């Protein structure tokens, strides 16, 4: 407790010194031709205690704990990144498969439409161009 009392006493003395300086500054502001004398105040601060082995061991333990937490976070981040990249790759593969299926369906439908058009042309062109060819009656007649 003694070092704390001496520090508090030093702080009180320093505050008193500052108030004296402020008072002198106010007096000087009223009488600018008078010199101001400032009293020097020294405060004695006790030296910090040297680190003990217990404190050093605690610091080492805390640093190791922090390093372990940081490694766990880095490992978790790497696992999350790998899972995300795998999901993106799977989604891309599913999209490409669906696009290929759609393109195949479009090509199949186009071929079926062209075949139906070719059959229609084969059936109707001879009827319209040659009256001697007997064509079927249209539906509904």
DRENTOR-856879 format. One record per residue: residue number from 1; z, x, y of N, C-alpha, C in turn. Coordinates in Angstrom, 2 decimals. Each point is the difference from the previous one (the first is absolute). Layout:
<node NUM,<Z,X,Y>,<Z,X,Y>,<Z,X,Y>> ...
! end
This chain:
<node 1,<0.00,0.81,-1.18>,<0.00,-0.81,1.18>,<0.00,0.86,1.26>> <node 2,<0.52,1.17,-0.08>,<0.10,0.86,1.17>,<-1.38,0.33,0.59>> <node 3,<-1.02,0.32,-0.79>,<-1.30,0.29,0.60>,<-0.55,-1.21,0.76>> <node 4,<0.22,-1.20,-0.50>,<-0.51,-1.20,0.66>,<0.67,-0.18,1.36>> <node 5,<1.31,0.25,0.03>,<0.74,-0.12,1.27>,<-0.51,1.01,1.02>> <node 6,<-0.25,1.21,-0.48>,<-0.47,1.02,0.95>,<-1.41,-0.33,0.50>> <node 7,<-0.83,-0.58,-0.86>,<-1.34,-0.41,0.43>,<0.11,-1.12,1.01>> <node 8,<0.86,-0.98,-0.27>,<0.16,-1.12,0.93>,<0.55,0.49,1.34>> <node 9,<0.92,0.93,-0.06>,<0.55,0.54,1.25>,<-1.10,0.73,0.77>> <node 10,<-0.84,0.74,-0.69>,<-1.11,0.70,0.65>,<-0.98,-0.98,0.62>> <node 11,<-0.28,-1.11,-0.69>,<-0.91,-1.01,0.52>,<0.61,-0.63,1.25>> <node 12,<1.29,-0.26,-0.03>,<0.67,-0.58,1.17>,<-0.08,0.95,1.18>> <node 13,<0.21,1.28,-0.24>,<-0.08,0.99,1.08>,<-1.42,0.07,0.53>> <node 14,<-0.98,-0.05,-0.88>,<-1.40,0.04,0.45>,<-0.32,-1.21,0.84>> <node 15,<0.51,-1.17,-0.39>,<-0.25,-1.22,0.77>,<0.64,0.11,1.38>> <node 16,<1.20,0.56,0.04>,<0.67,0.19,1.28>,<-0.79,0.95,0.89>> <node 17,<-0.51,1.06,-0.59>,<-0.81,0.96,0.76>,<-1.25,-0.66,0.56>> <node 18,<-0.66,-0.84,-0.82>,<-1.20,-0.69,0.47>,<0.32,-0.96,1.13>> <node 19,<1.15,-0.69,-0.10>,<0.36,-0.92,1.08>,<0.28,0.76,1.28>> <node 20,<0.60,1.21,-0.11>,<0.24,0.82,1.18>,<-1.32,0.44,0.63>> <node 21,<-0.97,0.35,-0.86>,<-1.31,0.41,0.50>,<-0.68,-1.18,0.69>> <node 22,<0.10,-1.18,-0.60>,<-0.61,-1.19,0.61>,<0.66,-0.30,1.34>> <node 23,<1.32,0.13,0.06>,<0.71,-0.21,1.27>,<-0.44,1.00,1.05>> <node 24,<-0.15,1.25,-0.40>,<-0.46,1.02,0.93>,<-1.42,-0.29,0.47>> <node 25,<-0.84,-0.51,-0.90>,<-1.38,-0.32,0.38>,<-0.01,-1.13,1.01>> <node 26,<0.89,-0.96,-0.16>,<0.06,-1.10,0.97>,<0.48,0.52,1.35>> <node 27,<0.98,0.89,-0.03>,<0.51,0.56,1.25>,<-1.09,0.83,0.68>> <node 28,<-0.78,0.72,-0.76>,<-1.07,0.81,0.55>,<-1.08,-0.88,0.60>> <node 29,<-0.23,-1.17,-0.63>,<-1.01,-0.91,0.54>,<0.41,-0.48,1.38>> <node 30,<1.30,-0.15,0.22>,<0.49,-0.42,1.32>,<0.01,1.17,0.98>> <node 31,<0.34,1.20,-0.50>,<0.05,1.19,0.85>,<-0.91,1.07,-0.62>> <node 32,<-1.27,-0.01,0.30>,<-0.93,0.89,-0.68>,<0.20,1.49,0.30>> <node 33,<0.78,0.38,1.01>,<0.12,1.40,0.37>,<1.10,0.74,-0.76>> <node 34,<0.80,-0.71,-0.81>,<1.10,0.67,-0.71>,<-0.45,0.40,-1.40>> <node 35,<0.33,1.18,-0.44>,<-0.35,0.41,-1.37>,<0.90,-0.71,-1.03>> <node 36,<-0.54,-0.18,-1.19>,<0.72,-0.69,-1.08>,<0.40,1.04,-1.03>> <node 37,<1.27,-0.04,-0.41>,<0.50,0.91,-1.02>,<0.21,-0.80,-1.28>> <node 38,<-0.55,0.49,-1.09>,<0.11,-0.69,-1.28>,<0.89,0.82,-0.91>> <node 39,<0.96,-0.68,-0.62>,<0.89,0.69,-0.93>,<-0.67,0.07,-1.37>> <node 40,<0.05,1.13,-0.63>,<-0.59,0.17,-1.33>,<0.98,-0.54,-1.04>> <node 41,<-0.51,-0.79,-0.90>,<0.83,-0.58,-1.06>,<-0.57,0.48,-1.32>> <node 42,<0.85,0.56,-0.85>,<-0.47,0.40,-1.32>,<0.71,-0.85,-1.04>> <node 43,<-0.77,-0.43,-0.96>,<0.54,-0.81,-1.07>,<-0.09,0.82,-1.27>> <node 44,<1.08,0.08,-0.69>,<0.01,0.75,-1.25>,<-0.28,-0.96,-1.14>> <node 45,<-1.09,0.26,-0.71>,<-0.39,-0.82,-1.15>,<0.31,0.82,-1.24>> <node 46,<0.78,-0.58,-0.89>,<0.33,0.75,-1.21>,<-1.26,0.20,-0.85>> <node 47,<-0.10,1.13,-0.69>,<-1.19,0.26,-0.82>,<-0.05,-0.98,-1.18>> <node 48,<-1.22,-0.31,-0.42>,<-0.18,-0.89,-1.14>,<0.49,0.71,-1.25>> <node 49,<0.63,-0.76,-0.88>,<0.49,0.65,-1.22>,<-1.16,0.48,-0.86>> <node 50,<0.22,1.14,-0.66>,<-1.03,0.54,-0.89>,<-0.18,-0.93,-1.19>> <node 51,<-1.25,-0.15,-0.49>,<-0.20,-0.89,-1.15>,<0.74,0.52,-1.23>> <node 52,<0.61,-0.93,-0.67>,<0.73,0.37,-1.21>,<-0.94,-0.13,-1.18>> <node 53,<0.46,0.47,-1.14>,<-0.82,-0.10,-1.20>,<-0.20,-1.46,-0.40>> <node 54,<1.01,-0.84,0.25>,<-0.13,-1.42,-0.33>,<-1.08,-0.65,0.87>> <node 55,<-0.01,0.36,1.28>,<-1.02,-0.56,0.90>,<-1.39,0.49,-0.40>> <node 56,<-0.10,1.26,-0.38>,<-1.30,0.55,-0.42>,<-0.46,-0.66,-1.30>> <node 57,<0.92,-0.19,-0.92>,<-0.34,-0.67,-1.26>,<-0.43,-1.45,0.26>> <node 58,<0.67,-0.66,0.92>,<-0.36,-1.38,0.36>,<-1.39,-0.04,0.63>> <node 59,<-0.30,0.97,0.87>,<-1.32,0.07,0.63>,<-1.08,0.21,-1.05>> <node 60,<0.25,0.89,-0.94>,<-0.97,0.26,-1.07>,<-0.20,-1.24,-0.85>> <node 61,<1.11,-0.69,-0.32>,<-0.10,-1.22,-0.81>,<-0.81,-1.08,0.73>> <node 62,<0.29,-0.17,1.29>,<-0.72,-1.02,0.77>,<-1.49,0.35,0.12>> <node 63,<-0.31,1.28,0.19>,<-1.41,0.41,0.06>,<-0.71,-0.26,-1.32>> <node 64,<0.68,0.29,-1.11>,<-0.60,-0.26,-1.31>,<-0.20,-1.49,-0.22>> <node 65,<0.96,-0.80,0.45>,<-0.11,-1.46,-0.12>,<-1.19,-0.51,0.80>> <node 66,<-0.13,0.49,1.21>,<-1.11,-0.42,0.86>,<-1.34,0.44,-0.61>> <node 67,<-0.06,1.20,-0.54>,<-1.24,0.48,-0.62>,<-0.36,-0.86,-1.21>> <node 68,<1.00,-0.40,-0.79>,<-0.26,-0.85,-1.16>,<-0.53,-1.36,0.43>> <node 69,<0.57,-0.57,1.07>,<-0.48,-1.29,0.50>,<-1.42,0.12,0.53>> <node 70,<-0.30,1.09,0.69>,<-1.35,0.21,0.53>,<-1.01,0.15,-1.14>> <node 71,<0.39,0.71,-1.07>,<-0.90,0.16,-1.15>,<-0.23,-1.34,-0.68>> <node 72,<1.05,-0.80,-0.14>,<-0.15,-1.32,-0.61>,<-0.93,-0.88,0.84>> <node 73,<0.14,0.07,1.32>,<-0.88,-0.78,0.88>,<-1.45,0.48,-0.12>> <node 74,<-0.21,1.30,-0.04>,<-1.35,0.54,-0.17>,<-0.61,-0.41,-1.33>> <node 75,<0.81,0.02,-1.07>,<-0.49,-0.42,-1.31>,<-0.36,-1.48,0.01>> <node 76,<0.83,-0.81,0.64>,<-0.28,-1.44,0.09>,<-1.28,-0.25,0.81>> <node 77,<-0.17,0.75,1.09>,<-1.22,-0.15,0.81>,<-1.24,0.38,-0.80>> <node 78,<0.09,1.08,-0.79>,<-1.13,0.43,-0.82>,<-0.33,-1.05,-1.06>> <node 79,<1.03,-0.60,-0.61>,<-0.24,-1.03,-1.01>,<-0.62,-1.24,0.63>> <node 80,<0.47,-0.38,1.18>,<-0.57,-1.16,0.69>,<-1.46,0.26,0.36>> <node 81,<-0.29,1.20,0.45>,<-1.37,0.35,0.36>,<-0.90,-0.04,-1.23>> <node 82,<0.47,0.53,-1.12>,<-0.79,-0.01,-1.23>,<-0.25,-1.43,-0.48>> <node 83,<1.02,-0.86,0.07>,<-0.17,-1.40,-0.40>,<-0.99,-0.71,0.91>> <node 84,<0.07,0.27,1.30>,<-0.93,-0.61,0.95>,<-1.43,0.44,-0.29>> <node 85,<-0.18,1.31,-0.22>,<-1.35,0.50,-0.27>,<-0.55,-0.56,-1.31>> <node 86,<0.86,-0.19,-1.02>,<-0.45,-0.60,-1.26>,<-0.42,-1.45,0.22>> <node 87,<0.76,-0.74,0.81>,<-0.35,-1.38,0.29>,<-1.32,-0.09,0.76>> <node 88,<-0.19,0.89,0.97>,<-1.24,0.02,0.76>,<-1.18,0.29,-0.93>> <node 89,<0.16,0.95,-0.92>,<-1.07,0.33,-0.94>,<-0.30,-1.19,-0.92>> <node 90,<1.05,-0.68,-0.47>,<-0.20,-1.16,-0.87>,<-0.69,-1.13,0.76>> <node 91,<0.41,-0.24,1.25>,<-0.65,-1.03,0.81>,<-1.46,0.32,0.25>> <node 92,<-0.30,1.28,0.26>,<-1.38,0.41,0.23>,<-0.83,-0.20,-1.26>> <node 93,<0.55,0.34,-1.16>,<-0.73,-0.19,-1.26>,<-0.24,-1.48,-0.26>> <node 94,<1.00,-0.85,0.28>,<-0.17,-1.44,-0.19>,<-1.06,-0.55,0.96>> <node 95,<-0.01,0.48,1.23>,<-1.00,-0.45,0.97>,<-1.40,0.41,-0.45>> <node 96,<-0.15,1.24,-0.44>,<-1.32,0.46,-0.45>,<-0.46,-0.76,-1.23>> <node 97,<0.92,-0.33,-0.92>,<-0.37,-0.78,-1.18>,<-0.44,-1.41,0.40>> <node 98,<0.74,-0.62,0.93>,<-0.36,-1.35,0.45>,<-1.34,0.02,0.73>> <node 99,<-0.25,1.03,0.79>,<-1.28,0.12,0.71>,<-1.14,0.18,-0.99>> <node 100,<0.19,0.82,-1.01>,<-1.03,0.20,-1.03>,<-0.27,-1.31,-0.75>> <node 101,<1.06,-0.75,-0.33>,<-0.16,-1.28,-0.70>,<-0.78,-0.98,0.88>> <node 102,<0.33,-0.05,1.29>,<-0.70,-0.88,0.93>,<-1.48,0.38,0.09>> <node 103,<-0.28,1.30,0.12>,<-1.39,0.46,0.08>,<-0.76,-0.38,-1.27>> <node 104,<0.64,0.13,-1.17>,<-0.64,-0.38,-1.27>,<-0.27,-1.50,-0.04>> <node 105,<0.96,-0.81,0.48>,<-0.19,-1.46,0.03>,<-1.15,-0.38,0.93>> <node 106,<-0.08,0.65,1.15>,<-1.09,-0.27,0.95>,<-1.34,0.37,-0.62>> <node 107,<-0.08,1.16,-0.66>,<-1.25,0.42,-0.64>,<-0.40,-0.96,-1.12>> <node 108,<0.99,-0.45,-0.81>,<-0.30,-0.95,-1.09>,<-0.51,-1.32,0.57>> <node 109,<0.65,-0.50,1.05>,<-0.43,-1.27,0.62>,<-1.39,0.13,0.61>> <node 110,<-0.28,1.14,0.63>,<-1.31,0.22,0.60>,<-1.07,0.03,-1.08>> <node 111,<0.28,0.67,-1.12>,<-0.97,0.04,-1.11>,<-0.23,-1.40,-0.55>> <node 112,<1.07,-0.80,-0.14>,<-0.15,-1.37,-0.51>,<-0.81,-0.84,0.99>> <node 113,<0.23,0.16,1.30>,<-0.77,-0.74,1.00>,<-1.48,0.40,-0.02>> <node 114,<-0.27,1.28,-0.13>,<-1.39,0.46,-0.06>,<-0.69,-0.52,-1.26>> <node 115,<0.72,-0.03,-1.11>,<-0.59,-0.52,-1.25>,<-0.29,-1.50,0.14>> <node 116,<0.91,-0.74,0.61>,<-0.21,-1.44,0.19>,<-1.17,-0.24,0.96>> <node 117,<-0.13,0.82,1.03>,<-1.11,-0.15,0.94>,<-1.32,0.33,-0.68>> <node 118,<-0.02,1.05,-0.82>,<-1.22,0.36,-0.73>,<-0.41,-1.13,-0.95>> <node 119,<0.95,-0.63,-0.68>,<-0.30,-1.12,-0.91>,<-0.54,-1.19,0.80>> <node 120,<0.63,-0.24,1.15>,<-0.47,-1.12,0.83>,<-1.43,0.25,0.48>> <node 121,<-0.27,1.26,0.42>,<-1.36,0.32,0.42>,<-0.98,-0.17,-1.16>> <node 122,<0.39,0.44,-1.19>,<-0.88,-0.10,-1.17>,<-0.28,-1.46,-0.34>> <node 123,<0.97,-0.87,0.24>,<-0.18,-1.42,-0.32>,<-0.75,-0.76,1.10>> <node 124,<0.17,0.31,1.25>,<-0.54,-0.81,1.08>,<-1.33,0.49,0.56>> <node 125,<-0.25,1.28,0.04>,<-1.24,0.50,0.59>,<-1.23,-0.50,-0.76>> <node 126,<-0.04,0.04,-1.34>,<-1.21,-0.50,-0.68>,<-0.25,-1.50,0.25>> <node 127,<1.11,-0.78,0.12>,<-0.18,-1.43,0.23>,<-0.64,-0.26,1.36>> <node 128,<0.45,0.76,1.02>,<-0.50,-0.22,1.35>,<-1.41,0.57,0.20>> <node 129,<-0.33,1.07,-0.71>,<-1.29,0.64,0.21>,<-1.13,-0.60,-0.84>> <node 130,<0.29,-0.61,-1.12>,<-1.06,-0.54,-0.88>,<0.34,-1.44,-0.35>> <node 131,<-0.76,-0.98,0.49>,<0.31,-1.39,-0.29>,<-0.23,-0.37,-1.47>> <node 132,<-0.72,0.83,-0.73>,<-0.25,-0.31,-1.40>,<1.22,0.28,-0.87>> <node 133,<0.89,0.79,0.49>,<1.21,0.32,-0.78>,<0.96,-1.16,0.12>> <node 134,<0.46,-0.44,-1.14>,<0.96,-1.09,0.00>,<1.39,0.55,0.21>> <node 135,<0.64,-0.48,1.01>,<1.37,0.44,0.30>,<0.94,-1.15,-0.30>> <node 136,<1.20,0.30,-0.22>,<1.00,-1.02,-0.27>,<0.22,-0.80,1.27>> <node 137,<0.35,-1.26,-0.16>,<0.29,-0.82,1.16>,<1.33,0.45,0.59>> <node 138,<0.10,-0.05,1.31>,<1.27,0.36,0.61>,<1.11,-0.92,-0.46>> <node 139,<1.19,0.49,0.01>,<1.14,-0.79,-0.45>,<0.17,-1.18,0.94>> <node 140,<0.24,-1.18,-0.57>,<0.21,-1.20,0.79>,<-1.26,-0.80,0.21>> <node 141,<-1.19,0.41,-0.52>,<-1.23,-0.76,0.17>,<-0.50,-0.56,-1.28>> 
! end
